[in-house]
Structure formats: C-alpha cells, structure tokens
Amino acid sequence: MCAPLRRITCRSTGFVYILYCFPVKTHAEFHYNNPILTGDPISTEEVLSFGLVMKVVAKDRLLQEAKGFAAKLASLPRLALEASKMLINRGLEMDLASALELEARCFGNLAASHDLREGILAFLEKRKPDFKD
C-alpha cells in the first residue's frame, strides 16, 4: 500500500506548484512530536532544522530583524501577498486540479491590478516599484 501523501505548496516566480511526493510524516513532524510528548527541551538548531522558525537571531537583534522583515513585507504588493498566502493555505487542502484552477483565477485577478503593471514597468525602467493596490 502506498504511503499517505502530503501536498506541499511552494511559490516560485509567481506560480504555485503542488507536489504530491512527500509522506505525511516528514522529518520535522516525526522529530518534534518527541519533545512535545516528553517535555524535553528543543535546541535552537533543532527548532530551526524542524522548520518551526524561519530564522534564529540574537536577543539584542530581535526587534531590528522583526522590523526589517515587516518592512520587506510592507514593500511588496499587498494583493499578491494576500493571494499567495491564500493559495498556500488553501492549496494544502485541495487536490492538484482544484489548486491549479484557483491559482489561475487568482492570477487572472492580479493581472488586472495596478501593481502588476507597476511591477513590470519598474522592472523595465530599472527602478523600485510603487505598489498601491
């Protein structure tokens, strides 16, 4: 019998790719269950390798790093970020055909936005984009 499959959603060059080749029990899921059940401490390296955090920083740099990440997100096109987050979250719950259809609808909606035109023009004019939507 085949192992249960887990859909993994990735964003690359504006498209969502859903892969169906990873077993349900990923390395991280298998390993972080042990500390949860036993109460054993988890090292910083383990937490990072399990994918439970994106980055580990020194306490004295935490606020600076958080503000930098927030500023980066704030500089990106809001509609594209919203669509990406929705596609990632909903894509994990859908079959491949439904996820690709939803992605196509989202892309169609974004194609009519000011931000897409602005992003293309900014790239061609070699300047920073001024996203508004």
RADA-V271518 format. One record per residue. N is the residue number from 0. OMEGA is omega in radians with two decimals (999 if undefined). D_FIRST is the distance of its C-alpha to the first C-alpha in Angstrom with 1 decimal. Layout:
BEGIN
n->{N | N}
omega->{OMEGA | OMEGA}
d_first->{D_FIRST | D_FIRST}
END
This chain:
BEGIN
n->{0 | 1 | 2 | 3 | 4 | 5 | 6 | 7 | 8 | 9 | 10 | 11 | 12 | 13 | 14 | 15 | 16 | 17 | 18 | 19 | 20 | 21 | 22 | 23 | 24 | 25 | 26 | 27 | 28 | 29 | 30 | 31 | 32 | 33 | 34 | 35 | 36 | 37 | 38 | 39 | 40 | 41 | 42 | 43 | 44 | 45 | 46 | 47 | 48 | 49 | 50 | 51 | 52 | 53 | 54 | 55 | 56 | 57 | 58 | 59 | 60 | 61 | 62 | 63 | 64 | 65 | 66 | 67 | 68 | 69 | 70 | 71 | 72 | 73 | 74 | 75 | 76 | 77 | 78 | 79 | 80 | 81 | 82 | 83 | 84 | 85 | 86 | 87 | 88 | 89 | 90 | 91 | 92 | 93 | 94 | 95 | 96 | 97 | 98 | 99 | 100 | 101 | 102 | 103 | 104 | 105 | 106 | 107 | 108 | 109 | 110 | 111 | 112 | 113 | 114 | 115 | 116 | 117 | 118 | 119 | 120 | 121 | 122 | 123 | 124 | 125 | 126 | 127 | 128 | 129 | 130 | 131 | 132}
omega->{3.14 | 3.05 | 3.06 | -3.10 | 3.09 | 3.11 | 3.10 | -3.11 | 3.13 | 3.08 | 3.14 | -3.11 | 3.06 | -3.13 | 3.12 | 3.08 | -3.11 | -3.09 | -3.10 | -3.04 | -3.13 | 3.10 | -3.09 | -3.12 | 3.07 | 3.11 | -3.09 | -3.12 | -3.13 | -3.06 | -3.12 | 3.00 | -3.10 | 3.13 | 3.13 | -3.11 | -3.05 | -3.07 | 3.11 | 3.11 | 3.11 | -3.14 | 3.10 | -3.13 | 3.13 | -3.13 | 3.13 | -3.11 | 3.10 | -3.10 | 3.13 | 3.06 | 3.13 | -3.00 | 3.05 | -3.14 | 3.08 | -3.09 | -3.11 | 3.11 | -3.03 | -3.11 | 3.13 | 3.13 | -3.14 | 3.11 | 3.10 | 3.11 | 3.12 | 3.13 | 3.11 | 3.11 | -3.12 | -3.12 | -3.09 | -3.12 | -3.05 | -3.10 | 3.12 | 3.09 | 3.12 | -3.14 | 3.14 | -3.14 | 3.12 | 3.13 | 3.11 | -3.10 | -3.12 | -3.14 | 3.12 | -3.08 | -3.02 | 2.97 | -3.04 | -3.10 | 3.14 | 3.14 | 3.13 | 3.08 | 3.10 | 3.10 | -3.14 | 3.10 | 3.12 | -3.14 | 3.10 | 3.11 | -3.12 | -3.11 | -3.14 | -3.05 | 3.04 | -3.06 | 3.10 | 3.12 | -3.13 | 3.13 | 3.13 | 3.13 | -3.14 | 3.11 | -3.12 | -3.13 | 3.11 | 3.11 | 3.09 | 3.11 | 3.07 | -3.09 | -3.09 | -3.07 | 999}
d_first->{0.0 | 3.8 | 6.6 | 9.1 | 11.8 | 15.5 | 18.3 | 21.1 | 24.5 | 27.2 | 30.7 | 32.2 | 35.5 | 35.4 | 32.0 | 28.7 | 25.6 | 22.3 | 19.5 | 15.8 | 14.6 | 15.0 | 12.6 | 14.1 | 15.7 | 18.2 | 20.7 | 23.3 | 21.4 | 20.4 | 24.0 | 26.1 | 24.6 | 26.4 | 29.9 | 29.5 | 28.7 | 31.2 | 33.9 | 34.2 | 35.9 | 34.0 | 35.9 | 36.9 | 34.9 | 31.7 | 32.2 | 32.7 | 29.7 | 27.4 | 28.7 | 30.4 | 33.6 | 34.7 | 37.6 | 39.6 | 43.4 | 46.4 | 47.8 | 51.0 | 49.2 | 46.8 | 49.0 | 49.9 | 46.2 | 45.3 | 48.2 | 47.3 | 43.8 | 45.2 | 47.8 | 45.3 | 43.3 | 46.6 | 47.5 | 44.5 | 44.4 | 43.6 | 42.0 | 39.6 | 38.6 | 38.1 | 36.0 | 33.9 | 33.3 | 32.4 | 30.0 | 28.2 | 28.0 | 27.2 | 24.9 | 22.4 | 22.2 | 22.1 | 20.0 | 21.2 | 23.6 | 25.3 | 25.6 | 27.2 | 29.5 | 30.6 | 31.3 | 33.4 | 35.4 | 36.0 | 37.2 | 39.5 | 41.0 | 41.5 | 43.0 | 46.0 | 46.7 | 49.6 | 47.4 | 45.7 | 49.1 | 50.4 | 47.6 | 48.1 | 51.9 | 51.8 | 49.7 | 52.0 | 55.1 | 53.7 | 54.2 | 52.3 | 51.0 | 52.6 | 49.8 | 51.1 | 48.5}
END
